[in-house]
Amino acid sequence: MKQIAIVGSQGIPANYGGFESMVENIVGENASSDIHYTVFCSGVDMPERLHEYKGCTLKYINVKANGMLSVIYDVVCMMHTFRGYDTILVLGVSGCIFLPILKLFSKNRLVVNIDGLEHKRDKWGWFARWILRFSEKMAVWCADVIIADNKGIQDYVTEVYGKPSKLIAYGGNHVIREIDPEYKARILANYGLKDTSYAVCVCRIEPENNCHISLDAFSKSDKHIVFIGNWGHSEYAKKLKKQYSSYPNIHLLDAIYDLDILYVIRSNASLYVHGHSAGGTNPSLVEAMFFGMPIVAYDCVYNRATTHEKAYYFANSDDLLSLLNQELDGTPMRSIAEENYTWKKIAQQYESTY
């Protein structure tokens, strides 16, 4: 039996984040009797410590998995993988500065999902960016298999490093579920959305997600938007909440982790707004595609690749405002999602790299 260790996520059961959802669904779709997963989890961040979950073993490291502490967290996780595993699946490049040492003293196969281009994110200072860029280099040069989650990331790896990579995206079909009509009506009423046509956006409130562009466009429109995010996370987020919370058509909701409630809000929406400009295939975009609604996305190579050029795209608030006044078709989104972004397919693609 192949022993696979997964490092780089906060852990499972998934509470927040794309990597956590990915890990939970990959291990959940594991139908092979020849593969056993061990998932390393942050003992600080996880509310309870299960020893087993969905057939895999959970091991805990007492370090936070967020921010720059993620570098230490990932390195400590890797230090526990020298023996007993056939393949190490590393998610993200935060701790990949340690990979040359792991490669030197271990015979483990290294599979690395380099995620988005973390060193280009606005939230990091120059030193953090340097560490992340160096870690990215180590990831690419040490990995036996490099995974790119988006064609744009795959092209970047080829152009910058001259290395081949395997394209494996994220899944999103876990968001579709059966909901009791009475429960749905109650949730919509609780949020004041029962008889309202609205757009929806779910994201971290950060500049690279262009929340300011989306909110500016809706502030000039009579269209409603439900904007779900971590509004107390940063000065940027707090400033936007203060600026736009008084608009009657803009509904700013704190982060929602209950997938049933999220399903109700997203399935009842008439439009999805996606402002992400950094990174590769974004989980919230893939998830939205399964609802078959029109999608307006920030115009960048990653979003165009994820939606196969079949969504609608904006570069500024005027572009978005113009799109809000048009009849948009979301029909292609569900078929693209069902063909490319189911977890069964994604899990099989990962298993082929071990």
KOLPAKOL-744946 format. One record per residue (C-alpha): x, y negated, z negated. Coordinates in Angstrom, 3 decimals. Example, Ala and Ser with C-alpha at 12.3 -4.5 7.8 and 13.67 -1.06 7.14 Angstrom:
NODE      east     north        up
NODE    12.300     4.500    -7.800
NODE    13.670     1.060    -7.140
This chain:
NODE      east     north        up
NODE     0.000     0.000     0.000
NODE     1.313    -3.454     0.924
NODE     1.643    -5.797    -2.031
NODE     0.920    -9.406    -1.020
NODE     1.559   -12.349    -3.358
NODE    -0.190   -15.653    -2.672
NODE     1.399   -18.812    -4.088
NODE     0.600   -22.482    -3.556
NODE    -3.061   -22.682    -4.523
NODE    -4.533   -23.868    -7.815
NODE    -6.060   -20.438    -8.157
NODE    -9.342   -18.586    -7.930
NODE   -12.291   -18.526    -8.522
NODE   -12.215   -21.592    -6.285
NODE   -13.346   -24.824    -7.903
NODE   -11.900   -27.457    -5.598
NODE    -9.727   -27.726    -2.540
NODE    -9.270   -26.099     0.840
NODE    -6.518   -23.691    -0.147
NODE    -8.531   -22.377    -3.085
NODE   -11.563   -21.701    -0.891
NODE    -9.319   -20.088     1.685
NODE    -7.697   -17.739    -0.832
NODE   -11.035   -16.731    -2.328
NODE   -12.494   -15.922     1.075
NODE    -9.401   -14.153     2.406
NODE    -9.234   -11.789    -0.567
NODE   -13.014   -11.413    -0.444
NODE   -12.874   -10.283     3.189
NODE   -10.047    -7.806     2.537
NODE   -11.494    -4.490     3.689
NODE    -8.136    -2.746     3.989
NODE    -7.157    -0.044     1.522
NODE    -3.546    -0.726     2.542
NODE    -3.406    -4.296     1.172
NODE    -3.484    -5.472    -2.434
NODE    -3.361    -9.174    -3.251
NODE    -1.873   -10.899    -6.291
NODE    -2.864   -14.555    -6.555
NODE    -0.809   -16.930    -8.707
NODE    -2.972   -19.465   -10.553
NODE    -2.391   -22.554   -12.685
NODE    -3.141   -21.630   -16.278
NODE    -3.516   -25.348   -17.029
NODE    -6.084   -26.061   -14.324
NODE    -8.227   -22.917   -14.436
NODE   -11.126   -23.014   -16.941
NODE   -10.979   -19.278   -17.655
NODE    -8.338   -16.613   -17.214
NODE    -9.629   -13.592   -15.367
NODE    -7.199   -10.746   -14.820
NODE    -8.958    -9.470   -11.714
NODE   -11.250   -11.106    -9.188
NODE   -12.703    -9.751    -5.951
NODE   -10.335    -6.795    -6.068
NODE    -7.125    -8.819    -6.473
NODE    -4.835    -9.393    -9.462
NODE    -4.545   -12.883   -10.963
NODE    -1.357   -14.134   -12.644
NODE    -1.107   -17.448   -14.480
NODE     1.631   -20.079   -14.605
NODE     1.326   -22.769   -17.284
NODE     2.070   -25.724   -15.020
NODE    -0.391   -28.101   -13.346
NODE    -0.757   -27.491    -9.624
NODE    -1.483   -31.081    -8.583
NODE     0.580   -34.107    -7.564
NODE     4.351   -33.871    -7.687
NODE     4.034   -31.249   -10.424
NODE     2.943   -28.948    -7.609
NODE     6.617   -28.691    -6.617
NODE     7.525   -27.264   -10.026
NODE     4.404   -25.101   -10.084
NODE     5.150   -23.539    -6.692
NODE     8.814   -22.924    -7.545
NODE     7.921   -21.202   -10.829
NODE     5.368   -19.041    -8.988
NODE     8.015   -18.042    -6.450
NODE    10.440   -17.130    -9.219
NODE     7.966   -14.415   -10.256
NODE     7.941   -12.825    -6.778
NODE    11.527   -11.567    -6.398
NODE    10.459    -7.970    -7.039
NODE     7.307    -5.945    -6.550
NODE     5.953    -7.507    -3.366
NODE     6.259    -6.837     0.338
NODE     5.091   -10.238     1.588
NODE     4.830   -13.676     0.005
NODE     2.141   -15.913     1.495
NODE     3.101   -19.500     0.656
NODE     0.413   -22.162     1.037
NODE     1.810   -25.636     1.621
NODE     5.407   -26.807     1.518
NODE     5.554   -28.376    -1.962
NODE     7.851   -25.746    -3.460
NODE     9.559   -24.592    -0.280
NODE    12.763   -26.313    -1.362
NODE    13.234   -23.038    -3.289
NODE    12.834   -20.753    -0.265
NODE    16.563   -20.479     0.602
NODE    17.182   -18.996    -2.862
NODE    14.201   -16.660    -2.577
NODE    15.394   -15.607     0.865
NODE    18.915   -14.959    -0.418
NODE    17.934   -12.693    -3.331
NODE    14.740   -11.072    -2.054
NODE    13.797    -8.856     0.862
NODE    10.214   -10.095     0.822
NODE     8.653   -11.132     4.106
NODE     7.866   -14.855     3.980
NODE     4.701   -16.191     5.605
NODE     4.254   -19.957     5.175
NODE     1.196   -22.046     5.985
NODE     2.739   -25.506     6.256
NODE    -0.676   -27.196     5.915
NODE    -0.883   -30.809     7.069
NODE     2.117   -33.097     7.358
NODE     2.162   -33.875     3.655
NODE     5.178   -36.195     3.843
NODE     3.195   -38.585     6.073
NODE     0.416   -39.184     3.565
NODE     0.097   -42.769     2.328
NODE    -0.218   -41.792    -1.331
NODE     3.426   -40.702    -1.698
NODE     6.392   -42.965    -2.448
NODE     9.641   -42.722    -0.506
NODE    11.283   -40.185    -2.837
NODE     8.260   -37.861    -2.829
NODE     8.120   -38.127     0.958
NODE    11.790   -37.219     1.224
NODE    11.307   -34.155    -1.004
NODE     8.266   -33.051     0.980
NODE     9.994   -33.556     4.330
NODE    13.012   -31.548     3.146
NODE    10.693   -28.848     1.801
NODE     8.956   -28.717     5.179
NODE    12.303   -28.138     6.881
NODE    13.129   -25.329     4.472
NODE     9.701   -23.791     5.075
NODE    10.136   -23.763     8.822
NODE    13.707   -22.457     8.771
NODE    13.203   -19.772     6.115
NODE     9.783   -18.384     7.047
NODE     9.459   -15.127     8.936
NODE     6.076   -16.378    10.138
NODE     5.029   -20.033    10.274
NODE     1.285   -20.614    10.198
NODE    -0.183   -23.790    11.678
NODE    -3.846   -24.387    10.931
NODE    -4.378   -26.687    13.909
NODE    -3.115   -27.018    17.483
NODE    -1.776   -30.471    16.594
NODE     0.345   -28.987    13.784
NODE     1.480   -26.163    16.060
NODE     2.638   -28.670    18.668
NODE     4.463   -30.634    15.951
NODE     6.383   -27.537    14.813
NODE     7.393   -26.811    18.403
NODE     8.421   -30.384    19.202
NODE    10.263   -31.197    15.970
NODE    11.786   -27.830    15.088
NODE    11.698   -25.838    18.326
NODE    10.108   -22.948    16.434
NODE     7.111   -20.765    17.333
NODE     4.154   -20.645    14.975
NODE     0.943   -18.674    14.656
NODE    -2.299   -20.641    14.894
NODE    -4.743   -19.689    12.116
NODE    -7.447   -22.181    11.133
NODE    -9.783   -22.260     8.123
NODE   -13.142   -20.566     7.791
NODE   -16.341   -22.294     6.830
NODE   -19.244   -19.856     6.920
NODE   -19.204   -19.489     3.112
NODE   -21.236   -22.712     2.898
NODE   -24.302   -21.183     4.537
NODE   -26.703   -19.654     2.034
NODE   -30.341   -18.888     1.315
NODE   -31.955   -21.571    -0.836
NODE   -35.414   -21.543    -2.383
NODE   -37.541   -24.329    -0.818
NODE   -38.684   -25.536    -4.239
NODE   -35.072   -25.795    -5.412
NODE   -34.167   -27.722    -2.248
NODE   -37.035   -30.157    -2.742
NODE   -36.063   -30.673    -6.376
NODE   -32.424   -31.410    -5.539
NODE   -33.340   -33.874    -2.786
NODE   -35.789   -35.610    -5.124
NODE   -33.164   -35.807    -7.877
NODE   -30.819   -37.656    -5.528
NODE   -33.545   -39.820    -4.003
NODE   -33.203   -38.170    -0.598
NODE   -36.500   -36.312    -0.210
NODE   -37.920   -38.451     2.596
NODE   -34.721   -40.083     3.837
NODE   -32.849   -39.498     7.073
NODE   -29.168   -39.837     6.292
NODE   -25.593   -39.140     7.310
NODE   -23.264   -37.342     4.906
NODE   -19.539   -37.451     4.183
NODE   -17.611   -35.245     1.738
NODE   -13.973   -36.107     1.088
NODE   -11.302   -37.314    -1.289
NODE   -11.470   -41.088    -1.501
NODE    -8.063   -41.936    -0.029
NODE    -6.920   -44.468     2.605
NODE    -5.889   -41.756     5.081
NODE    -9.504   -40.536     5.063
NODE   -10.592   -43.976     6.277
NODE   -13.402   -44.301     3.763
NODE   -13.232   -48.095     4.141
NODE   -13.974   -47.807     7.881
NODE   -17.000   -45.581     7.361
NODE   -18.437   -47.719     4.569
NODE   -17.893   -50.944     6.502
NODE   -19.822   -49.554     9.470
NODE   -22.778   -48.420     7.362
NODE   -22.856   -51.720     5.476
NODE   -23.662   -53.360     8.847
NODE   -26.341   -50.810     9.676
NODE   -29.738   -49.791     8.320
NODE   -28.730   -46.114     8.557
NODE   -28.322   -44.263     5.267
NODE   -25.189   -42.386     4.212
NODE   -24.557   -40.069     1.275
NODE   -20.861   -40.370     0.505
NODE   -19.568   -37.698    -1.890
NODE   -16.110   -38.069    -3.414
NODE   -13.899   -38.781    -6.422
NODE   -14.742   -42.460    -6.894
NODE   -12.749   -42.845   -10.105
NODE    -9.582   -41.302    -8.676
NODE    -7.604   -44.417    -7.700
NODE    -7.693   -48.185    -7.377
NODE    -8.614   -47.733    -3.711
NODE   -11.607   -45.588    -4.669
NODE   -12.729   -47.868    -7.504
NODE   -12.493   -50.950    -5.276
NODE   -14.651   -49.353    -2.583
NODE   -17.246   -48.219    -5.110
NODE   -17.501   -51.714    -6.546
NODE   -17.734   -53.254    -3.070
NODE   -20.366   -50.949    -1.572
NODE   -22.448   -49.505    -4.421
NODE   -25.000   -52.336    -4.206
NODE   -26.031   -51.530    -0.617
NODE   -29.432   -49.768    -0.675
NODE   -28.561   -47.531     2.293
NODE   -25.185   -46.380     0.848
NODE   -25.399   -43.611    -1.751
NODE   -22.069   -43.042    -3.499
NODE   -22.072   -39.720    -5.352
NODE   -19.318   -38.307    -7.518
NODE   -17.663   -35.082    -6.396
NODE   -20.038   -32.099    -6.323
NODE   -18.567   -28.617    -6.737
NODE   -21.812   -26.635    -6.857
NODE   -22.087   -25.092    -3.365
NODE   -25.865   -24.722    -3.653
NODE   -26.317   -28.446    -4.259
NODE   -23.835   -29.270    -1.514
NODE   -25.701   -26.950     0.835
NODE   -28.981   -28.746     0.166
NODE   -27.493   -32.194     0.788
NODE   -25.524   -31.186     3.893
NODE   -28.221   -29.022     5.476
NODE   -30.737   -31.852     5.185
NODE   -28.452   -34.452     6.806
NODE   -28.837   -35.676    10.368
NODE   -25.172   -36.587    10.915
NODE   -21.754   -35.781     9.478
NODE   -19.075   -38.486     9.237
NODE   -15.476   -37.312     9.045
NODE   -12.783   -39.937     8.549
NODE    -9.689   -37.792     7.952
NODE    -6.680   -38.885     9.983
NODE    -3.866   -36.824     8.418
NODE    -3.241   -33.122     8.147
NODE    -4.438   -30.288    10.333
NODE    -7.759   -28.460    10.320
NODE    -9.767   -29.988     7.497
NODE   -12.029   -27.607     5.527
NODE   -14.887   -30.063     5.112
NODE   -15.020   -30.615     8.889
NODE   -15.098   -26.880     9.622
NODE   -17.818   -26.423     6.994
NODE   -19.918   -29.227     8.495
NODE   -19.731   -27.594    11.928
NODE   -21.673   -24.585    10.642
NODE   -24.686   -26.816     9.989
NODE   -24.990   -27.617    13.686
NODE   -25.481   -31.338    13.162
NODE   -23.817   -34.068    15.246
NODE   -20.340   -34.951    13.989
NODE   -18.604   -38.294    14.319
NODE   -14.917   -37.928    13.489
NODE   -11.940   -40.220    13.301
NODE   -10.128   -40.126    16.642
NODE    -6.957   -38.115    16.079
NODE    -5.456   -35.008    17.622
NODE    -6.352   -32.789    14.650
NODE   -10.060   -33.600    14.670
NODE   -10.299   -33.293    18.444
NODE    -8.612   -29.892    18.314
NODE   -10.866   -28.606    15.514
NODE   -14.060   -29.665    17.304
NODE   -12.807   -28.628    20.765
NODE   -13.380   -32.192    22.012
NODE   -17.157   -31.722    21.607
NODE   -17.788   -34.108    18.688
NODE   -17.959   -37.913    18.838
NODE   -14.939   -40.015    17.860
NODE   -14.255   -43.441    16.394
NODE   -11.109   -45.487    15.802
NODE   -12.633   -48.396    13.872
NODE   -15.850   -49.508    12.226
NODE   -17.204   -51.058    15.444
NODE   -16.837   -47.722    17.226
NODE   -18.639   -45.957    14.404
NODE   -21.383   -48.581    14.249
NODE   -21.984   -48.120    17.967
NODE   -22.261   -44.342    17.551
NODE   -24.799   -44.757    14.747
NODE   -27.166   -46.373    17.243
NODE   -26.955   -43.559    19.812
NODE   -28.732   -40.229    20.210
NODE   -26.095   -37.604    19.374
NODE   -26.121   -33.871    20.023
NODE   -24.674   -31.437    17.466
NODE   -25.581   -28.232    19.310
NODE   -22.009   -27.260    20.319
NODE   -20.684   -27.504    16.766
NODE   -22.320   -24.361    15.378
NODE   -21.351   -22.156    18.327
NODE   -17.722   -23.335    18.153
NODE   -17.682   -22.670    14.407
NODE   -19.222   -19.217    14.661
NODE   -16.757   -18.207    17.360
NODE   -13.606   -19.561    15.708
NODE   -14.046   -20.254    11.996
NODE   -15.592   -17.249    10.244
NODE   -13.674   -15.929     7.237
NODE   -13.730   -12.361     8.540
NODE   -11.774   -13.464    11.595
NODE    -9.419   -15.677     9.558
NODE    -8.690   -12.858     7.063
NODE    -7.851   -10.461     9.883
NODE    -5.501   -13.018    11.412
NODE    -3.657   -13.406     8.108
NODE    -3.450    -9.641     7.629
NODE    -1.753    -9.356    11.033
NODE     1.179   -11.451     9.731
NODE     2.050    -9.201     6.770
